[in-house]
Amino acid sequence: MEFPRRPRRRSNIELTPLIDVVFQLLVFFLLTSSFLQPSLRLDLPRGGTMDEADPTPILLEIDGDGRVSLDGEIIQRADLRQELERALTDGRTAVRLSGDSDMTYGLFVEALDAARAAGAAHFDLVHSGTPAPSAAK
């Protein structure tokens, strides 16, 4: 026994209104993107010759326990800004931070803020280099 099949209705989608909407969206986004201002202005450094290094930078060392030494002399963390201001008065402008690998990020930020507040023009990070593994043997 054969069952009668109902004829399938084919649905047709009109593409003209869809194309109109897509075109209007494209025009809208093109126009609005041309009026956008950058949200963050960056003054990127230019390549070229290297600045002459400060002959005697201030060496700031912080170990894993949070002890701070400035040019080899152990100081209190609370006195860091005043000691940096005193050290920066003799014409030196660069502060080099040598930190222990166990040093917390909070100590790094505290040292950076103290150096900026004291008037340091340059803040360098010092690391003990490990030789890169050779690619080809």
C-alpha positions as CSV (number, residue, x, y, z in Angstrom):
1,M,0.0,0.0,0.0
2,E,1.4,3.4,-1.0
3,F,0.7,6.4,1.0
4,P,0.1,9.6,-0.8
5,R,2.9,12.1,-0.3
6,R,2.1,15.7,0.2
7,P,3.9,17.9,-2.2
8,R,6.8,19.9,-0.5
9,R,6.6,23.6,-0.5
10,R,9.8,25.3,-1.3
11,S,10.4,28.4,0.7
12,N,11.9,31.3,-1.1
13,I,13.9,33.9,0.7
14,E,13.9,37.3,-0.7
15,L,17.5,38.5,-0.9
16,T,16.9,42.1,-1.9
17,P,15.9,43.4,1.6
18,L,18.8,41.4,3.2
19,I,21.3,42.9,0.8
20,D,19.9,46.4,1.5
21,V,20.3,45.9,5.3
22,V,23.9,44.6,4.9
23,F,24.8,47.5,2.7
24,Q,23.4,50.0,5.2
25,L,25.3,48.4,8.0
26,L,28.5,48.5,6.0
27,V,28.0,52.2,5.3
28,F,27.2,52.9,8.9
29,F,30.3,51.2,10.2
30,L,32.6,52.8,7.6
31,L,31.3,56.2,8.5
32,T,31.5,55.8,12.3
33,S,34.9,54.2,12.2
34,S,36.4,57.2,10.4
35,F,35.4,59.5,13.2
36,L,36.9,57.5,16.0
37,Q,39.8,59.0,17.9
38,P,42.5,56.7,19.3
39,S,41.7,56.1,23.0
40,L,45.4,55.9,24.0
41,R,48.0,58.2,22.6
42,L,51.4,56.5,22.3
43,D,54.6,58.2,21.6
44,L,56.7,55.3,20.5
45,P,60.5,55.5,20.5
46,R,62.3,55.9,17.2
47,G,65.2,53.7,16.2
48,G,68.6,55.3,15.9
49,T,71.7,55.9,18.0
50,M,71.8,54.9,21.6
51,D,71.8,57.5,24.3
52,E,74.9,57.8,26.3
53,A,74.6,55.9,29.5
54,D,74.8,57.5,32.9
55,P,78.4,56.8,34.1
56,T,77.4,55.8,37.7
57,P,73.7,54.8,38.0
58,I,72.1,54.2,41.3
59,L,71.9,50.5,42.1
60,L,68.8,49.5,44.0
61,E,68.8,45.8,45.1
62,I,65.8,44.0,46.6
63,D,66.1,40.4,47.7
64,G,63.4,37.8,48.1
65,D,62.8,38.7,51.8
66,G,62.1,42.3,50.9
67,R,65.4,43.8,52.2
68,V,66.4,46.9,50.2
69,S,69.9,48.1,49.6
70,L,70.8,51.3,47.8
71,D,74.4,51.4,46.3
72,G,75.3,48.5,48.7
73,E,73.9,50.2,51.8
74,I,70.9,48.5,53.4
75,I,68.0,50.9,54.0
76,Q,64.5,50.7,55.3
77,R,61.7,50.3,52.7
78,A,59.9,53.3,54.3
79,D,62.9,55.5,53.7
80,L,63.3,54.4,50.0
81,R,62.0,57.6,48.4
82,Q,64.0,59.9,50.7
83,E,67.2,57.9,50.1
84,L,66.6,58.0,46.3
85,E,66.1,61.7,46.4
86,R,69.3,62.1,48.3
87,A,71.2,59.9,45.8
88,L,69.7,61.7,42.8
89,T,70.9,65.2,43.9
90,D,74.5,64.5,42.9
91,G,73.7,64.5,39.1
92,R,72.9,60.9,38.6
93,T,69.6,60.3,36.8
94,A,69.3,56.5,36.3
95,V,68.2,54.0,38.8
96,R,69.0,50.3,38.2
97,L,66.8,47.7,39.9
98,S,68.3,44.3,40.6
99,G,65.7,42.1,42.1
100,D,65.7,38.5,43.4
101,S,63.6,36.0,41.5
102,D,61.5,35.5,44.7
103,M,60.8,39.3,44.9
104,T,57.0,40.1,44.8
105,Y,55.6,42.3,42.1
106,G,54.3,44.7,44.7
107,L,57.9,45.4,45.8
108,F,58.8,46.1,42.1
109,V,55.9,48.6,41.8
110,E,56.8,50.2,45.1
111,A,60.4,50.7,43.9
112,L,59.3,52.1,40.6
113,D,56.9,54.5,42.2
114,A,59.6,55.7,44.7
115,A,62.1,56.2,41.9
116,R,59.6,58.2,39.8
117,A,58.6,60.3,42.9
118,A,62.2,61.0,43.7
119,G,62.8,62.4,40.2
120,A,64.7,59.5,38.4
121,A,64.8,60.1,34.7
122,H,65.6,56.4,33.8
123,F,64.6,53.2,35.5
124,D,66.5,50.1,34.3
125,L,66.0,46.5,35.2
126,V,69.2,44.4,35.8
127,H,69.2,40.7,35.4
128,S,71.8,38.0,35.6
129,G,72.0,36.6,32.1
130,T,71.8,32.9,31.4
131,P,73.2,31.8,28.1
132,A,70.6,30.9,25.5
133,P,70.5,27.3,24.5
134,S,72.3,26.8,21.2
135,A,69.9,26.0,18.4
136,A,72.3,24.0,16.3
137,K,74.9,21.5,17.5
